[in-house]
Amino acid sequence: LCYLVGRIPESVRVVSMPDIGKYSKDNFHITMDFPDGSIGTVTYLANGNKSFSKEYLEVFGGGRIARLDDFRNLELCDERTSTRKKSVFRQDKGHQTLWSEFIHRIKSNEQEPIPYDDLIQIGYVILACQKALETGSVVDIAEFSQSG
């Protein structure tokens, strides 16, 4: 979501379902408030069924919608058209491409594909999400990252 918005969120809040002794806080919903007014949500659930698709992304903005289902089906809609694309190949989450690009950058002494500062900032977001899960409160990223 940070990549899609182009910034890290200003704050996060996390709500989790009761664990009932079966899960280890593996069912939760994250809401991220971004500086440009965008709102991002991530729902992570471990209590589903393996027969259902595991990953689902929807993006809404400017009268357009993009929906990616399990890295296999893509639907793009605007006011005039609706396009559906289905991969005839196996599911591709980009892992192999990521490793290939990483190795290429090291061998050719090129700049890293994701700047280290971005990775550090995402680390603050992840830690803020953990704190929000533990405390049940909204966590401001700037305050969290400054506190260490």
DSSP file with accessible surface (Angstrom, degrees, kcal/mol):
  #  RESIDUE AA STRUCTURE BP1 BP2  ACC     N-H-->O    O-->H-N    N-H-->O    O-->H-N    TCO  KAPPA ALPHA  PHI   PSI    X-CA   Y-CA   Z-CA
    1    1 A L     >        0   0   65      0, 0.0     4,-2.4     0, 0.0     5,-0.3   0.000 360.0 360.0 360.0 -37.6    0.0    0.0    0.0
    2    2 A C  H  >> +     0   0   20      1,-0.2     4,-2.5     2,-0.2     5,-0.8   0.898 360.0  50.5 -62.6 -38.8    2.9    2.3    0.7
    3    3 A Y  H  45S+     0   0  213      2,-0.2    -1,-0.2     1,-0.2     5,-0.0   0.930 110.4  48.9 -63.5 -44.2    4.2    1.7   -2.7
    4    4 A L  H  45S+     0   0   96      1,-0.2    -2,-0.2     2,-0.1    -1,-0.2   0.889 118.7  38.4 -65.1 -39.3    0.8    2.4   -4.3
    5    5 A V  H  <5S-     0   0   41     -4,-2.4    -1,-0.2     2,-0.2    -2,-0.2   0.799 103.2-131.5 -80.8 -29.7    0.4    5.7   -2.4
    6    6 A G  T  <5S+     0   0   57     -4,-2.5     2,-0.3    -5,-0.3    -3,-0.2   0.562  77.8  65.5  88.9   9.4    4.1    6.6   -2.7
    7    7 A R  S   <S-     0   0  153     -5,-0.8    -1,-0.3    -6,-0.2    -2,-0.2  -0.966  84.1-105.2-150.7 163.4    4.4    7.5    1.0
    8    8 A I        -     0   0   38     -2,-0.3   114,-0.1     1,-0.1   113,-0.0  -0.591  50.1 -95.4 -87.5 159.0    4.2    5.7    4.4
    9    9 A P        -     0   0    2      0, 0.0    25,-0.3     0, 0.0    -1,-0.1  -0.274  16.3-136.8 -70.8 160.7    1.1    6.3    6.5
   10   10 A E  S    S+     0   0  104     23,-3.5   131,-2.7     1,-0.3   132,-0.6   0.801  85.1   1.7 -81.7 -33.6    0.9    8.9    9.2
   11   11 A S  E     -AB  33 140A  19     22,-1.3    22,-2.3   129,-0.3     2,-0.3  -0.979  61.5-156.7-151.5 160.6   -0.8    6.6   11.6
   12   12 A V  E     -AB  32 139A   0    127,-2.1   127,-3.0    -2,-0.3     2,-0.3  -0.966   2.8-170.0-136.5 153.5   -2.1    3.0   11.9
   13   13 A R  E     -A   31   0A  90     18,-1.8    18,-2.6    -2,-0.3     2,-0.4  -0.988   9.2-159.2-140.2 147.9   -4.6    1.2   14.0
   14   14 A V  E     -A   30   0A  12     -2,-0.3     2,-0.4   123,-0.3    16,-0.2  -0.992   6.8-171.2-133.2 132.7   -5.1   -2.5   14.3
   15   15 A V  E     -A   29   0A 101     14,-2.4    14,-2.9    -2,-0.4     2,-0.3  -0.984  13.6-167.1-120.4 132.4   -8.1   -4.6   15.4
   16   16 A S  E     -A   28   0A  52     -2,-0.4    12,-0.2    12,-0.2     3,-0.1  -0.877  19.7-120.7-121.5 155.7   -7.8   -8.3   16.0
   17   17 A M        -     0   0   85     10,-2.6    10,-0.3    -2,-0.3     8,-0.1  -0.544  49.0 -84.4 -82.0 155.8  -10.2  -11.1   16.4
   18   18 A P        -     0   0  105      0, 0.0    -1,-0.1     0, 0.0     5,-0.0  -0.317  31.9-142.9 -60.1 141.6  -10.1  -13.1   19.7
   19   19 A D    >>  -     0   0   41      3,-0.1     3,-2.5    -3,-0.1     4,-1.4   0.757  14.1-163.1 -78.1 -26.5   -7.5  -15.9   19.4
   20   20 A I  T 34  -     0   0  144      1,-0.3    -1,-0.0     2,-0.2    -3,-0.0   0.781  65.9 -70.7  43.0  33.7   -9.5  -18.4   21.4
   21   21 A G  T 34 S+     0   0   84      2,-0.2    -1,-0.3     1,-0.1     3,-0.1   0.469 127.2  86.1  73.7   0.1   -6.3  -20.4   21.9
   22   22 A K  T <4 S+     0   0  153     -3,-2.5     2,-0.3     1,-0.1    -2,-0.2   0.764  86.8  38.1-102.3 -31.9   -6.2  -21.5   18.3
   23   23 A Y  S  < S-     0   0   57     -4,-1.4     2,-0.7     4,-0.0    -2,-0.2  -0.814  70.3-131.0-119.9 160.3   -4.3  -18.6   16.6
   24   24 A S  S    S-     0   0   94     -2,-0.3    -5,-0.0     1,-0.1     0, 0.0  -0.646  79.9 -61.4-110.3  71.3   -1.4  -16.4   17.7
   25   25 A K  S    S+     0   0   90     -2,-0.7    -1,-0.1     1,-0.1    -6,-0.0   0.887  95.9 140.3  52.3  43.6   -2.9  -13.0   16.9
   26   26 A D        +     0   0   62      1,-0.1     2,-0.4    -9,-0.1    20,-0.4   0.207  49.1  70.9-100.2  14.1   -3.1  -14.1   13.2
   27   27 A N        +     0   0    1    -10,-0.3   -10,-2.6    18,-0.2     2,-0.3  -0.888  67.8 131.9-132.8 100.4   -6.5  -12.6   12.4
   28   28 A F  E     -AC  16  44A  44     16,-2.5    16,-2.8    -2,-0.4     2,-0.4  -0.959  45.2-137.2-149.6 165.5   -6.4   -8.8   12.3
   29   29 A H  E     -AC  15  43A  66    -14,-2.9   -14,-2.4    -2,-0.3     2,-0.4  -0.994  18.0-160.9-128.8 124.0   -7.4   -5.7   10.3
   30   30 A I  E     -AC  14  42A  18     12,-3.4    12,-2.2    -2,-0.4     2,-0.5  -0.912   1.5-165.1-107.5 132.9   -5.0   -2.8    9.8
   31   31 A T  E     -AC  13  41A  21    -18,-2.6   -18,-1.8    -2,-0.4     2,-0.4  -0.979   7.3-165.9-115.8 129.1   -6.1    0.7    8.8
   32   32 A M  E     -AC  12  40A  17      8,-3.3     8,-2.5    -2,-0.5     2,-0.6  -0.962   8.9-154.2-117.6 131.4   -3.5    3.1    7.5
   33   33 A D  E     -AC  11  39A  38    -22,-2.3   -23,-3.5    -2,-0.4   -22,-1.3  -0.925  17.6-156.1-106.0 118.7   -4.1    6.9    7.2
   34   34 A F    >   -     0   0    5      4,-2.8     3,-2.1    -2,-0.6   -26,-0.0  -0.602  25.8-114.0 -97.4 155.4   -1.8    8.4    4.5
   35   35 A P  T 3  S+     0   0   40      0, 0.0    -1,-0.1     0, 0.0    -2,-0.0   0.787 114.2  55.8 -57.4 -29.9   -0.7   12.1    4.3
   36   36 A D  T 3  S-     0   0  102      1,-0.1     3,-0.1     2,-0.0    -3,-0.0   0.407 124.8 -98.2 -86.3   6.1   -2.6   12.7    1.0
   37   37 A G  S <  S+     0   0   60     -3,-2.1    -1,-0.1     1,-0.3     2,-0.0   0.323  78.7 140.4  95.3  -7.8   -5.9   11.6    2.6
   38   38 A S        -     0   0   46     -5,-0.1    -4,-2.8   -33,-0.1     2,-0.5  -0.369  39.7-150.7 -66.1 149.4   -5.8    8.0    1.2
   39   39 A I  E     -C   33   0A 117     -6,-0.2     2,-0.4    -3,-0.1    -6,-0.2  -0.991  11.3-169.0-123.1 128.3   -6.9    5.2    3.5
   40   40 A G  E     -C   32   0A   8     -8,-2.5    -8,-3.3    -2,-0.5     2,-0.4  -0.934   0.4-167.3-117.4 142.2   -5.4    1.8    3.2
   41   41 A T  E     -C   31   0A  78     -2,-0.4     2,-0.4   -10,-0.2   -10,-0.2  -0.986   6.3-170.5-129.6 141.0   -6.7   -1.4    4.8
   42   42 A V  E     -C   30   0A  53    -12,-2.2   -12,-3.4    -2,-0.4     2,-0.5  -0.999   4.4-166.6-126.4 126.5   -5.1   -4.8    5.2
   43   43 A T  E     -C   29   0A  79     -2,-0.4     2,-0.5   -14,-0.2   -14,-0.2  -0.972   5.2-172.3-114.1 120.5   -7.0   -7.7    6.5
   44   44 A Y  E     +C   28   0A 123    -16,-2.8   -16,-2.5    -2,-0.5     2,-0.4  -0.963   8.8 176.7-115.1 119.1   -4.9  -10.7    7.4
   45   45 A L        +     0   0   92     -2,-0.5   -18,-0.2   -18,-0.2     3,-0.2  -0.983  24.0 176.7-129.6 130.6   -6.8  -13.9    8.3
   46   46 A A  S    S+     0   0   43     -2,-0.4   -19,-0.1   -20,-0.4    -1,-0.1   0.383  74.8  76.5-104.7   0.0   -5.5  -17.3    9.2
   47   47 A N  S    S+     0   0   62    -21,-0.1    -1,-0.1     2,-0.1   -20,-0.1   0.138  74.9 100.9-101.6  21.6   -9.0  -18.8    9.9
   48   48 A G  S    S-     0   0   67     -3,-0.2     2,-0.4     1,-0.1     6,-0.0   0.160  75.7 -92.4 -85.7-154.0  -10.1  -19.2    6.3
   49   49 A N    >   -     0   0  109      4,-0.1     3,-1.9     1,-0.1    -1,-0.1  -0.985  18.5-132.9-130.3 136.8  -10.2  -22.2    4.0
   50   50 A K  T 3  S+     0   0  204     -2,-0.4     4,-0.1     1,-0.3    -1,-0.1   0.693 102.5  67.9 -64.9 -16.8   -7.4  -23.3    1.6
   51   51 A S  T 3  S+     0   0  110      2,-0.1     2,-0.3     3,-0.0    -1,-0.3   0.650  90.7  76.1 -78.4 -10.6   -9.9  -23.8   -1.2
   52   52 A F  S <  S-     0   0  156     -3,-1.9    -4,-0.0     1,-0.1     0, 0.0  -0.707 100.0 -89.4-100.0 149.7  -10.5  -20.0   -1.4
   53   53 A S        -     0   0   34     -2,-0.3    -4,-0.1     1,-0.1    -1,-0.1  -0.257  33.2-149.2 -58.2 144.6   -8.0  -17.5   -2.9
   54   54 A K  S    S+     0   0  159      1,-0.2     2,-0.4    -4,-0.1    -1,-0.1   0.790  71.7  42.0 -90.0 -31.8   -5.5  -16.3   -0.4
   55   55 A E        +     0   0   76      2,-0.0    15,-3.7     0, 0.0     2,-0.4  -0.972  56.9 172.2-129.3 139.2   -4.7  -12.8   -1.6
   56   56 A Y  E     -D   69   0B 122     -2,-0.4     2,-0.4    13,-0.2    13,-0.2  -0.999   6.9-171.7-147.3 128.9   -7.0  -10.1   -2.9
   57   57 A L  E     -D   68   0B  69     11,-2.7    11,-2.9    -2,-0.4     2,-0.4  -0.994   2.8-178.4-129.3 130.8   -6.2   -6.4   -3.7
   58   58 A E  E     -D   67   0B  76     -2,-0.4     2,-0.4     9,-0.2     9,-0.2  -0.995   3.6-171.4-125.5 136.6   -8.7   -3.6   -4.6
   59   59 A V  E     -D   66   0B  59      7,-2.5     7,-2.3    -2,-0.4     2,-0.4  -0.996   3.3-172.9-128.5 127.1   -7.7   -0.1   -5.4
   60   60 A F  E     +D   65   0B 129     -2,-0.4     2,-0.2     5,-0.2     5,-0.2  -0.968  23.4 127.7-119.3 134.0  -10.2    2.7   -5.9
   61   61 A G  E >   +D   64   0B  44      3,-2.3     3,-1.9    -2,-0.4    -2,-0.0  -0.796  61.7   8.5 178.1 140.6   -9.5    6.2   -7.1
   62   62 A G  T 3  S-     0   0   73      1,-0.3     3,-0.1    -2,-0.2    -2,-0.0   0.810 126.6 -55.1  57.6  34.3  -10.4    8.8   -9.6
   63   63 A G  T 3  S+     0   0   48      1,-0.3     2,-0.3    15,-0.1    -1,-0.3   0.580 117.1 109.5  77.3   8.1  -13.5    6.9  -10.7
   64   64 A R  E <   -D   61   0B 159     -3,-1.9    -3,-2.3    14,-0.1     2,-0.4  -0.867  48.4-163.3-118.6 153.5  -11.4    3.8  -11.5
   65   65 A I  E     -DE  60  77B  57     12,-2.6    12,-2.8    -2,-0.3     2,-0.4  -0.997   3.9-170.6-135.6 137.8  -11.1    0.5   -9.8
   66   66 A A  E     -DE  59  76B  30     -7,-2.3    -7,-2.5    -2,-0.4     2,-0.4  -0.996   6.3-173.2-125.9 133.9   -8.5   -2.3  -10.1
   67   67 A R  E     -DE  58  75B  81      8,-2.7     8,-2.6    -2,-0.4     2,-0.5  -0.989   4.4-172.2-130.8 123.1   -9.0   -5.7   -8.5
   68   68 A L  E     -DE  57  74B  47    -11,-2.9   -11,-2.7    -2,-0.4     2,-0.6  -0.973   8.1-162.5-115.7 121.3   -6.3   -8.4   -8.4
   69   69 A D  E >>  -DE  56  73B  43      4,-3.0     3,-2.1    -2,-0.5     4,-1.8  -0.919  68.3 -32.7-112.5 110.8   -7.4  -11.8   -7.2
   70   70 A D  T 34 S-     0   0   20    -15,-3.7    -1,-0.2    -2,-0.6   -14,-0.1   0.753 105.1 -74.1  57.6  30.0   -4.8  -14.2   -6.0
   71   71 A F  T 34 S+     0   0   73      2,-0.2    21,-0.8   -16,-0.2    -1,-0.3   0.741 128.3  81.4  56.8  25.7   -2.2  -12.9   -8.6
   72   72 A R  T <4 S+     0   0  104     -3,-2.1    15,-2.9     1,-0.3     2,-0.5   0.654  83.4  45.5-124.3 -37.6   -4.2  -14.7  -11.3
   73   73 A N  E  <  -EF  69  86B  58     -4,-1.8    -4,-3.0    13,-0.2     2,-0.4  -0.966  59.3-172.8-119.8 131.7   -7.2  -12.5  -12.2
   74   74 A L  E     -EF  68  85B  57     11,-3.1    11,-3.3    -2,-0.5     2,-0.4  -0.978   0.7-173.5-124.8 131.0   -7.1   -8.8  -12.9
   75   75 A E  E     -EF  67  84B  33     -8,-2.6    -8,-2.7    -2,-0.4     2,-0.4  -0.993   1.4-171.9-125.4 129.1  -10.1   -6.6  -13.4
   76   76 A L  E     +EF  66  83B  68      7,-2.8     7,-3.1    -2,-0.4     2,-0.4  -0.985  10.1 177.5-121.1 128.6   -9.8   -2.9  -14.4
   77   77 A C  E     +EF  65  82B  33    -12,-2.8   -12,-2.6    -2,-0.4     2,-0.2  -0.982  10.5 160.0-134.0 142.5  -12.9   -0.7  -14.5
   78   78 A D        -     0   0   66      3,-2.4   -14,-0.1    -2,-0.4   -15,-0.1  -0.735  62.0 -73.0-137.2-166.5  -13.6    3.0  -15.2
   79   79 A E  S    S+     0   0  158     -2,-0.2     3,-0.1     1,-0.2   -15,-0.1   0.775 128.9  26.8 -63.6 -24.7  -16.8    4.9  -16.2
   80   80 A R  S    S+     0   0  225      1,-0.2     2,-0.3     0, 0.0    -1,-0.2   0.750 119.1  34.3-110.2 -31.7  -16.7    3.5  -19.8
   81   81 A T        -     0   0   78      2,-0.0    -3,-2.4     0, 0.0     2,-0.4  -0.894  46.5-161.0-132.5 159.7  -14.9    0.1  -19.8
   82   82 A S  E     -F   77   0B  70     -2,-0.3     2,-0.4    -5,-0.2    -5,-0.2  -0.980  16.3-171.4-137.6 123.6  -14.3   -3.0  -17.9
   83   83 A T  E     -F   76   0B  62     -7,-3.1    -7,-2.8    -2,-0.4     2,-0.4  -0.965   3.4-166.6-120.1 133.1  -11.4   -5.2  -18.7
   84   84 A R  E     -F   75   0B 186     -2,-0.4     2,-0.4    -9,-0.2    -9,-0.2  -0.975   4.4-175.4-120.6 133.3  -10.7   -8.7  -17.3
   85   85 A K  E     -F   74   0B 126    -11,-3.3   -11,-3.1    -2,-0.4     2,-0.4  -0.993   3.5-168.8-127.8 134.2   -7.4  -10.5  -17.6
   86   86 A K  E     -F   73   0B 158     -2,-0.4     2,-0.3   -13,-0.2   -13,-0.2  -0.985  23.6-124.7-123.7 130.1   -6.8  -14.0  -16.5
   87   87 A S        -     0   0   48    -15,-2.9     4,-0.1    -2,-0.4    -2,-0.0  -0.546  13.7-166.0 -73.6 131.5   -3.3  -15.5  -16.3
   88   88 A V  S    S+     0   0  132     -2,-0.3    -1,-0.2     2,-0.1     2,-0.1   0.521  72.3  74.2 -90.3  -8.4   -3.0  -18.7  -18.2
   89   89 A F  S    S-     0   0  165      1,-0.2     3,-0.1   -17,-0.1    -2,-0.1  -0.444  99.9 -77.4 -94.7 174.9    0.3  -19.3  -16.5
   90   90 A R        -     0   0  205      1,-0.2    -1,-0.2    -2,-0.1    -2,-0.1  -0.243  68.4 -70.8 -67.9 163.0    0.9  -20.4  -12.9
   91   91 A Q        -     0   0   49     -3,-0.1     2,-0.5     1,-0.1    -1,-0.2  -0.249  49.5-162.3 -57.3 133.0    0.5  -17.9  -10.1
   92   92 A D        +     0   0  101    -21,-0.8    -1,-0.1    -3,-0.1    -3,-0.0  -0.921  21.6 169.6-126.2 107.3    3.4  -15.3  -10.1
   93   93 A K        -     0   0   62     -2,-0.5    -1,-0.1   -23,-0.0   -22,-0.1   0.393  57.9-109.7 -93.6   0.4    3.9  -13.3   -7.0
   94   94 A G  S  > S+     0   0   26      3,-0.0     4,-2.5     4,-0.0     5,-0.2   0.518  79.4 128.4  89.3   4.6    7.2  -11.9   -8.2
   95   95 A H  H  > S+     0   0  117      2,-0.2     4,-2.3     1,-0.2     5,-0.2   0.936  75.3  46.0 -61.2 -47.3    9.5  -13.8   -5.9
   96   96 A Q  H  > S+     0   0  148      1,-0.2     4,-2.4     2,-0.2    -1,-0.2   0.925 114.2  48.7 -63.7 -42.5   11.8  -15.2   -8.6
   97   97 A T  H  > S+     0   0   88      2,-0.2     4,-2.7     1,-0.2     5,-0.2   0.905 109.4  53.9 -62.8 -40.5   12.0  -11.8  -10.4
   98   98 A L  H  X S+     0   0   89     -4,-2.5     4,-2.4     1,-0.2    -2,-0.2   0.944 111.3  43.7 -60.0 -48.9   12.8  -10.1   -7.1
   99   99 A W  H  X S+     0   0  157     -4,-2.3     4,-2.6     2,-0.2     5,-0.2   0.907 113.5  51.3 -65.0 -41.5   15.7  -12.4   -6.4
  100  100 A S  H  X S+     0   0   67     -4,-2.4     4,-2.5    -5,-0.2    -2,-0.2   0.928 112.4  46.2 -60.9 -44.1   17.0  -12.2   -9.9
  101  101 A E  H  X S+     0   0   64     -4,-2.7     4,-2.5     2,-0.2    -2,-0.2   0.906 111.5  52.4 -65.6 -41.1   16.9   -8.4   -9.8
  102  102 A F  H  X S+     0   0   88     -4,-2.4     4,-1.9    -5,-0.2    -2,-0.2   0.950 112.2  44.7 -59.9 -48.5   18.6   -8.4   -6.4
  103  103 A I  H  X S+     0   0   81     -4,-2.6     4,-2.8     1,-0.2     5,-0.2   0.922 112.1  52.8 -64.2 -42.5   21.5  -10.6   -7.6
  104  104 A H  H  X S+     0   0   88     -4,-2.5     4,-2.4    -5,-0.2     6,-0.2   0.919 108.6  50.1 -58.3 -44.5   21.8   -8.6  -10.8
  105  105 A R  H  <>S+     0   0   61     -4,-2.5     5,-2.1     2,-0.2     4,-0.4   0.879 112.1  47.4 -65.0 -37.6   22.1   -5.3   -8.8
  106  106 A I  H ><5S+     0   0  108     -4,-1.9     3,-1.0     3,-0.2    -2,-0.2   0.955 113.8  46.7 -67.6 -47.6   24.8   -6.8   -6.6
  107  107 A K  H 3<5S+     0   0  173     -4,-2.8    -2,-0.2     1,-0.3    -1,-0.2   0.860 118.3  41.1 -63.3 -36.7   26.8   -8.2   -9.5
  108  108 A S  T 3<5S-     0   0   48     -4,-2.4    -1,-0.3    -5,-0.2    -2,-0.2   0.400 106.8-124.6 -94.3   4.2   26.6   -5.0  -11.5
  109  109 A N  T < 5 +     0   0  152     -3,-1.0    -3,-0.2    -4,-0.4     2,-0.2   0.853  58.5 151.7  56.2  37.5   27.2   -2.8   -8.5
  110  110 A E      < -     0   0   95     -5,-2.1    -1,-0.2    -6,-0.2    -2,-0.1  -0.544  54.0 -78.8 -92.5 166.3   24.0   -0.9   -9.2
  111  111 A Q        -     0   0  130     -2,-0.2    -1,-0.1     1,-0.1    -5,-0.0  -0.267  58.6 -92.3 -63.1 147.0   21.8    0.9   -6.7
  112  112 A E        -     0   0   52      1,-0.1    -1,-0.1     2,-0.1   -10,-0.1  -0.237  30.1-123.4 -58.8 147.6   19.4   -1.3   -4.7
  113  113 A P  S    S+     0   0   52      0, 0.0    -1,-0.1     0, 0.0    -2,-0.1   0.835 103.7  36.4 -67.1 -30.8   15.9   -1.8   -6.2
  114  114 A I  S    S-     0   0   82      3,-0.0     5,-0.1     4,-0.0    -2,-0.1  -0.979  98.6-118.7-120.9 116.8   14.3   -0.5   -3.0
  115  115 A P    >>  -     0   0   47      0, 0.0     4,-1.7     0, 0.0     3,-0.6  -0.224  18.3-124.9 -55.9 141.8   16.2    2.3   -1.3
  116  116 A Y  H 3> S+     0   0  147      1,-0.3     4,-2.5     2,-0.2     5,-0.2   0.852 110.1  59.6 -57.8 -37.2   17.3    1.5    2.2
  117  117 A D  H 3> S+     0   0  100      1,-0.2     4,-2.5     2,-0.2    -1,-0.3   0.905 104.0  51.4 -60.3 -38.4   15.5    4.5    3.7
  118  118 A D  H <> S+     0   0   81     -3,-0.6     4,-2.5     2,-0.2    -1,-0.2   0.910 109.3  50.1 -62.8 -41.9   12.2    3.2    2.3
  119  119 A L  H  X S+     0   0   85     -4,-1.7     4,-2.1     2,-0.2    -2,-0.2   0.905 110.6  49.4 -64.3 -39.7   12.9   -0.2    4.0
  120  120 A I  H  X S+     0   0   90     -4,-2.5     4,-1.9     2,-0.2    -2,-0.2   0.928 110.7  50.1 -64.0 -44.7   13.6    1.5    7.3
  121  121 A Q  H  X S+     0   0   51     -4,-2.5     4,-1.8     1,-0.2    -2,-0.2   0.911 110.2  49.6 -61.5 -41.3   10.4    3.6    7.0
  122  122 A I  H  X S+     0   0   60     -4,-2.5     4,-2.6     1,-0.2    -1,-0.2   0.883 106.0  58.0 -64.6 -36.0    8.4    0.4    6.3
  123  123 A G  H  X S+     0   0   27     -4,-2.1     4,-2.6     1,-0.2    -1,-0.2   0.911 104.5  51.0 -58.6 -41.3   10.1   -1.2    9.3
  124  124 A Y  H  X S+     0   0   62     -4,-1.9     4,-2.6     2,-0.2    -1,-0.2   0.899 108.8  51.6 -62.3 -39.7    8.7    1.7   11.4
  125  125 A V  H  X S+     0   0    7     -4,-1.8     4,-2.4     2,-0.2    -2,-0.2   0.937 110.6  48.0 -62.7 -44.9    5.2    1.0   10.0
  126  126 A I  H  X S+     0   0  107     -4,-2.6     4,-2.2     2,-0.2    -2,-0.2   0.933 113.4  46.9 -62.6 -45.0    5.4   -2.7   10.9
  127  127 A L  H  X S+     0   0   94     -4,-2.6     4,-2.4     1,-0.2    -1,-0.2   0.892 111.1  52.4 -64.8 -37.5    6.6   -1.9   14.4
  128  128 A A  H  X S+     0   0    0     -4,-2.6     4,-2.8    -5,-0.2    -1,-0.2   0.897 107.5  52.6 -64.5 -37.9    3.9    0.7   14.8
  129  129 A C  H  X S+     0   0   16     -4,-2.4     4,-2.5     2,-0.2    -2,-0.2   0.914 108.7  50.1 -62.9 -41.7    1.3   -2.0   13.7
  130  130 A Q  H  X S+     0   0   88     -4,-2.2     4,-2.3     2,-0.2    -2,-0.2   0.935 112.1  47.2 -61.9 -43.9    2.6   -4.3   16.3
  131  131 A K  H  X S+     0   0   90     -4,-2.4     4,-2.6     1,-0.2     6,-0.3   0.914 111.4  50.9 -64.0 -41.4    2.3   -1.6   19.0
  132  132 A A  H  X S+     0   0    0     -4,-2.8     4,-2.4     1,-0.2     5,-0.3   0.893 110.1  50.4 -63.9 -37.2   -1.2   -0.8   17.8
  133  133 A L  H  < S+     0   0   27     -4,-2.5    -2,-0.2     1,-0.2    -1,-0.2   0.924 114.2  44.1 -65.3 -43.1   -2.1   -4.5   18.0
  134  134 A E  H  < S+     0   0  123     -4,-2.3    -2,-0.2    -5,-0.2    -1,-0.2   0.869 125.0  31.7 -70.2 -37.7   -0.8   -4.7   21.6
  135  135 A T  H  < S-     0   0   78     -4,-2.6    -2,-0.2    -5,-0.2    -1,-0.2   0.662  92.0-133.9 -97.1 -20.9   -2.3   -1.5   22.9
  136  136 A G     <  +     0   0   64     -4,-2.4     2,-0.2    -5,-0.3    -3,-0.1   0.648  68.0 116.3  75.0  13.9   -5.5   -1.2   20.8
  137  137 A S  S    S-     0   0   54     -6,-0.3  -123,-0.3    -5,-0.3     2,-0.3  -0.700  76.3 -95.5-113.1 165.8   -4.7    2.5   20.1
  138  138 A V        -     0   0   83     -2,-0.2     2,-0.5  -125,-0.1  -125,-0.2  -0.629  40.4-150.6 -75.6 133.4   -3.9    4.5   17.1
  139  139 A V  E     -B   12   0A   8   -127,-3.0  -127,-2.1    -2,-0.3     2,-0.5  -0.946   5.1-141.0-114.2 124.2   -0.1    4.8   16.6
  140  140 A D  E  >  -B   11   0A  54     -2,-0.5     4,-2.2  -129,-0.2  -129,-0.3  -0.705   9.3-147.7 -80.7 124.2    1.4    7.9   15.0
  141  141 A I  H  > S+     0   0    3   -131,-2.7     4,-3.2    -2,-0.5     5,-0.3   0.912  94.1  53.1 -63.0 -43.9    4.3    6.8   12.8
  142  142 A A  H  > S+     0   0   47   -132,-0.6     4,-1.9     1,-0.2    -1,-0.2   0.931 112.1  45.0 -60.6 -45.2    6.4    9.9   13.3
  143  143 A E  H  > S+     0   0  136      1,-0.2     4,-1.4     2,-0.2    -1,-0.2   0.908 115.4  48.4 -64.6 -40.3    6.2    9.7   17.0
  144  144 A F  H  X S+     0   0   30     -4,-2.2     4,-0.6     1,-0.2     3,-0.3   0.934 111.9  47.2 -66.3 -47.1    6.9    6.0   16.9
  145  145 A S  H >< S+     0   0   25     -4,-3.2     3,-0.5     1,-0.2    -1,-0.2   0.851 111.9  51.2 -66.8 -31.3    9.9    6.3   14.5
  146  146 A Q  H 3< S+     0   0  159     -4,-1.9    -1,-0.2    -5,-0.3    -2,-0.2   0.801 103.5  59.4 -75.0 -26.1   11.4    9.2   16.6
  147  147 A S  H 3<        0   0   90     -4,-1.4    -1,-0.2    -3,-0.3    -2,-0.2   0.581 360.0 360.0 -82.5  -9.5   11.1    7.1   19.8
  148  148 A G    <<        0   0   80     -4,-0.6    -3,-0.2    -3,-0.5    -2,-0.1   0.538 360.0 360.0 114.0 360.0   13.3    4.5   18.4
